């Protein structure tokens, strides 16, 4: 099990994007001695955290060096340009993993040709689980049908990561016990950014945005896209 935990750590460390928020300080006066003490403690904590992370990374590397892992990208659509670009990112991460940790990866891609073929996606998920890979990277457009398959994969010890379209909406934590990691961006924010880009383009072209109709072409079966449309409308 330690090897699988190491693989999960490696996958999370390479693929995850960390976001840090900085809080404002108090407006009350603070003595220099107290400030120096706080700064020293913070420096010590930072160094300790850095040392712990380095040790963990070295431990993970030593655990997996020379091993071979089977990783499957289960795509919602082999014909989609978008999901093809996602695969490019996965392949680049795979090369980074091999170089950094001295491992070998047996990589393959499966999935239906079109996003609308959700039944074929679920069938491909079942077949992938039966192959018993070390890890599966996927995205789903059929949440309800995917949840039991995700649970099955996780129960089988497979490291399961979702990207862009997971088993919930953003950071709501839905069904988080059925997978390892979910890499995503806020669908509401995507809709808002698209709306702002639309407004900016209209202004550039001298188009009056106070009247008229906006047509939106989307996949109504994809809950995540519904949130993007709502974000667009609200903005």
Kinemage of the C-alpha trace (Angstrom):
@kinemage 1
@onewidth
@group {chain A} dominant
@subgroup {mainchain}
@vectorlist {calphas} color= white
{ca unk a 1} P 0.000 0.000 0.000
{ca unk a 2} L 2.918 2.356 0.608
{ca unk a 3} L 3.801 2.258 -3.082
{ca unk a 4} L 0.259 3.238 -4.034
{ca unk a 5} L 0.299 6.072 -1.490
{ca unk a 6} L 3.580 7.232 -3.007
{ca unk a 7} L 2.070 7.166 -6.493
{ca unk a 8} L -0.893 9.211 -5.272
{ca unk a 9} L 1.500 11.716 -3.692
{ca unk a 10} L 3.497 12.008 -6.906
{ca unk a 11} L 0.408 12.454 -9.087
{ca unk a 12} L -0.977 15.086 -6.729
{ca unk a 13} L 2.334 16.921 -6.420
{ca unk a 14} L 2.955 17.153 -10.151
{ca unk a 15} L -0.572 17.957 -11.319
{ca unk a 16} L -2.042 20.084 -8.530
{ca unk a 17} L -2.056 23.881 -8.611
{ca unk a 18} L -1.780 25.436 -5.141
{ca unk a 19} L -3.634 28.649 -4.341
{ca unk a 20} L -2.588 30.651 -1.273
{ca unk a 21} L -4.574 33.479 0.344
{ca unk a 22} L -2.904 36.126 2.507
{ca unk a 23} L -4.856 37.636 5.399
{ca unk a 24} L -4.518 41.239 6.510
{ca unk a 25} L -2.712 42.141 9.731
{ca unk a 26} L -4.156 43.765 12.850
{ca unk a 27} L -4.277 47.552 13.063
{ca unk a 28} L -3.326 47.478 16.755
{ca unk a 29} L 0.220 48.477 17.787
{ca unk a 30} L 2.588 45.578 18.337
{ca unk a 31} L 5.905 45.718 20.128
{ca unk a 32} L 9.059 45.110 18.117
{ca unk a 33} L 10.004 42.209 20.385
{ca unk a 34} L 6.675 40.496 19.779
{ca unk a 35} L 6.941 41.120 16.055
{ca unk a 36} L 10.468 39.684 15.946
{ca unk a 37} L 9.324 36.633 17.905
{ca unk a 38} L 6.399 36.083 15.533
{ca unk a 39} L 8.634 36.470 12.482
{ca unk a 40} L 11.182 34.027 13.894
{ca unk a 41} L 8.470 31.480 14.651
{ca unk a 42} L 7.029 31.866 11.162
{ca unk a 43} L 10.487 31.385 9.618
{ca unk a 44} L 11.063 28.273 11.705
{ca unk a 45} L 7.672 26.846 10.738
{ca unk a 46} L 8.342 27.563 7.052
{ca unk a 47} L 11.734 25.862 7.171
{ca unk a 48} L 10.286 22.895 9.033
{ca unk a 49} L 7.464 22.582 6.510
{ca unk a 50} L 9.924 22.811 3.617
{ca unk a 51} L 12.159 20.158 5.169
{ca unk a 52} L 9.164 17.879 5.719
{ca unk a 53} L 8.036 18.280 2.105
{ca unk a 54} L 11.542 17.576 0.821
{ca unk a 55} L 11.820 14.478 3.004
{ca unk a 56} L 8.417 13.243 1.842
{ca unk a 57} L 9.340 13.795 -1.809
{ca unk a 58} L 12.648 11.988 -1.378
{ca unk a 59} L 10.871 9.130 0.364
{ca unk a 60} L 8.336 8.862 -2.427
{ca unk a 61} L 11.092 8.886 -5.039
{ca unk a 62} L 13.031 6.127 -3.293
{ca unk a 63} L 9.874 4.037 -2.919
{ca unk a 64} L 8.999 4.088 -6.617
{ca unk a 65} L 12.335 4.444 -8.440
{ca unk a 66} L 12.672 1.765 -11.133
{ca unk a 67} L 9.045 0.664 -10.877
{ca unk a 68} L 6.578 0.547 -13.752
{ca unk a 69} L 3.038 1.884 -13.499
{ca unk a 70} L 0.035 1.508 -15.735
{ca unk a 71} L -1.894 4.767 -16.181
{ca unk a 72} L -5.044 5.101 -18.292
{ca unk a 73} L -6.600 8.314 -19.559
{ca unk a 74} L -10.332 7.659 -19.819
{ca unk a 75} L -11.503 10.504 -22.044
{ca unk a 76} L -15.128 11.602 -22.532
{ca unk a 77} L -14.410 11.981 -26.260
{ca unk a 78} L -11.545 10.859 -28.467
{ca unk a 79} L -12.777 13.202 -31.221
{ca unk a 80} L -12.919 16.338 -29.065
{ca unk a 81} L -10.164 18.902 -29.565
{ca unk a 82} L -10.607 20.068 -25.967
{ca unk a 83} L -10.058 16.638 -24.426
{ca unk a 84} L -7.128 16.105 -26.792
{ca unk a 85} L -5.454 19.165 -25.279
{ca unk a 86} L -6.142 17.757 -21.815
{ca unk a 87} L -4.341 14.603 -22.905
{ca unk a 88} L -1.339 16.651 -24.029
{ca unk a 89} L -1.091 17.980 -20.481
{ca unk a 90} L -1.334 14.470 -19.057
{ca unk a 91} L 1.399 13.211 -21.385
{ca unk a 92} L 3.678 16.107 -20.423
{ca unk a 93} L 3.100 15.343 -16.747
{ca unk a 94} L 3.869 11.685 -17.472
{ca unk a 95} L 7.240 12.624 -18.975
{ca unk a 96} L 7.971 14.800 -15.944
{ca unk a 97} L 7.121 11.913 -13.619
{ca unk a 98} L 9.427 9.524 -15.454
{ca unk a 99} L 12.327 11.974 -15.428
{ca unk a 100} L 11.881 13.109 -11.821
{ca unk a 101} L 11.249 9.769 -10.143
{ca unk a 102} L 13.024 7.327 -12.428
{ca unk a 103} L 9.895 5.319 -13.111
{ca unk a 104} L 8.393 3.772 -16.228
{ca unk a 105} L 4.807 4.402 -17.287
{ca unk a 106} L 2.652 2.172 -19.453
{ca unk a 107} L 0.200 4.768 -20.802
{ca unk a 108} L -2.980 4.279 -22.819
{ca unk a 109} L -6.123 6.187 -23.792
{ca unk a 110} L -9.677 4.828 -23.944
{ca unk a 111} L -13.138 6.321 -24.268
{ca unk a 112} L -16.034 6.934 -26.661
{ca unk a 113} L -15.642 9.011 -29.806
{ca unk a 114} L -18.313 11.566 -28.830
{ca unk a 115} L -19.220 13.206 -25.508
{ca unk a 116} L -22.874 12.281 -25.987
{ca unk a 117} L -22.010 8.564 -25.825
{ca unk a 118} L -22.160 8.469 -22.027
{ca unk a 119} L -23.208 4.807 -21.903
{ca unk a 120} L -20.079 3.913 -23.865
{ca unk a 121} L -18.044 6.018 -21.427
{ca unk a 122} L -19.386 4.059 -18.440
{ca unk a 123} L -18.731 0.772 -20.276
{ca unk a 124} L -15.152 1.906 -20.974
{ca unk a 125} L -14.794 2.765 -17.261
{ca unk a 126} L -15.860 -0.773 -16.337
{ca unk a 127} L -13.373 -2.287 -18.790
{ca unk a 128} L -10.587 -0.044 -17.517
{ca unk a 129} L -11.199 -1.080 -13.896
{ca unk a 130} L -11.042 -4.729 -14.988
{ca unk a 131} L -7.526 -4.091 -16.356
{ca unk a 132} L -6.444 -3.092 -12.815
{ca unk a 133} L -4.242 -0.107 -13.749
{ca unk a 134} L -2.349 1.783 -11.071
{ca unk a 135} L -4.103 5.043 -11.917
{ca unk a 136} L -6.971 6.414 -13.986
{ca unk a 137} L -7.275 10.049 -15.065
{ca unk a 138} L -10.719 10.937 -16.349
{ca unk a 139} L -13.570 13.444 -16.641
{ca unk a 140} L -17.237 12.619 -16.624
{ca unk a 141} L -20.301 14.113 -18.251
{ca unk a 142} L -22.560 11.565 -16.545
{ca unk a 143} L -22.102 12.064 -12.808
{ca unk a 144} L -24.787 9.717 -11.468
{ca unk a 145} L -23.656 6.789 -13.616
{ca unk a 146} L -19.985 7.414 -12.823
{ca unk a 147} L -20.225 7.546 -9.012
{ca unk a 148} L -20.533 3.752 -8.482
{ca unk a 149} L -17.706 3.112 -10.962
{ca unk a 150} L -15.501 5.633 -9.168
{ca unk a 151} L -16.213 3.909 -5.868
{ca unk a 152} L -15.411 0.544 -7.433
{ca unk a 153} L -12.090 1.808 -8.778
{ca unk a 154} L -11.109 3.374 -5.456
{ca unk a 155} L -12.088 0.233 -3.530
{ca unk a 156} L -9.831 -1.711 -5.902
{ca unk a 157} L -6.861 0.455 -4.881
{ca unk a 158} L -6.704 2.388 -8.152
{ca unk a 159} L -5.582 6.020 -7.878
{ca unk a 160} L -8.493 7.861 -9.513
{ca unk a 161} L -8.127 11.523 -10.520
{ca unk a 162} L -10.762 13.684 -12.199
{ca unk a 163} L -9.941 16.709 -14.314
{ca unk a 164} L -12.282 19.579 -15.317
{ca unk a 165} L -15.529 17.588 -14.910
{ca unk a 166} L -15.768 15.587 -11.695
{ca unk a 167} L -18.416 14.113 -9.416
{ca unk a 168} L -19.568 17.465 -8.098
{ca unk a 169} L -19.499 21.145 -8.875
{ca unk a 170} L -16.194 22.847 -8.087
{ca unk a 171} L -15.208 22.670 -4.438
{ca unk a 172} L -18.513 21.363 -3.078
{ca unk a 173} L -16.732 18.149 -2.002
{ca unk a 174} L -19.433 15.909 -3.433
{ca unk a 175} L -18.552 12.194 -3.439
{ca unk a 176} L -14.956 13.003 -2.458
{ca unk a 177} L -14.578 9.594 -0.795
{ca unk a 178} L -14.812 7.900 -4.204
{ca unk a 179} L -11.670 9.384 -5.798
{ca unk a 180} L -8.169 10.674 -5.070
{ca unk a 181} L -8.035 14.226 -6.530
{ca unk a 182} L -10.182 16.579 -8.616
{ca unk a 183} L -8.376 19.213 -10.710
{ca unk a 184} L -10.690 21.950 -11.909
{ca unk a 185} L -11.336 25.645 -12.361
{ca unk a 186} L -14.518 27.384 -11.195
{ca unk a 187} L -17.260 26.929 -13.777
{ca unk a 188} L -19.018 30.067 -12.516
{ca unk a 189} L -15.797 32.057 -12.993
{ca unk a 190} L -15.343 30.659 -16.503
{ca unk a 191} L -18.840 31.893 -17.406
{ca unk a 192} L -18.144 35.313 -15.902
{ca unk a 193} L -14.861 35.626 -17.824
{ca unk a 194} L -16.608 34.650 -21.050
{ca unk a 195} L -19.250 37.318 -20.411
{ca unk a 196} L -16.608 39.973 -19.799
{ca unk a 197} L -14.767 38.959 -22.972
{ca unk a 198} L -18.078 39.232 -24.859
{ca unk a 199} L -18.727 42.724 -23.488
{ca unk a 200} L -15.181 43.852 -24.297
{ca unk a 201} L -15.461 42.520 -27.857
{ca unk a 202} L -18.787 44.292 -28.359
{ca unk a 203} L -17.311 47.576 -27.159
{ca unk a 204} L -14.363 47.176 -29.515
{ca unk a 205} L -16.703 46.583 -32.441
{ca unk a 206} L -19.096 49.357 -31.407
{ca unk a 207} L -21.994 46.949 -30.777
{ca unk a 208} L -24.796 48.121 -28.467
{ca unk a 209} L -25.055 45.555 -25.643
{ca unk a 210} L -28.184 47.067 -24.066
{ca unk a 211} L -30.437 45.272 -26.518
{ca unk a 212} L -30.481 42.183 -28.699
{ca unk a 213} L -30.214 38.434 -28.141
{ca unk a 214} L -27.236 36.243 -27.283
{ca unk a 215} L -27.213 32.677 -28.584
{ca unk a 216} L -25.367 30.059 -26.507
{ca unk a 217} L -24.370 26.674 -27.917
{ca unk a 218} L -23.778 24.169 -25.118
{ca unk a 219} L -24.218 20.544 -24.058
{ca unk a 220} L -27.334 20.515 -21.866
{ca unk a 221} L -26.404 17.072 -20.486
{ca unk a 222} L -23.264 18.471 -18.861
{ca unk a 223} L -24.076 19.975 -15.452
{ca unk a 224} L -20.748 21.816 -15.327
{ca unk a 225} L -21.593 23.683 -18.536
{ca unk a 226} L -24.920 24.748 -17.051
{ca unk a 227} L -22.989 26.554 -14.317
{ca unk a 228} L -20.855 28.275 -16.952
{ca unk a 229} L -23.987 29.475 -18.743
{ca unk a 230} L -25.444 30.735 -15.454
{ca unk a 231} L -22.174 32.542 -14.685
{ca unk a 232} L -22.333 34.177 -18.119
{ca unk a 233} L -25.937 35.278 -17.651
{ca unk a 234} L -25.374 36.616 -14.134
{ca unk a 235} L -22.323 38.608 -15.196
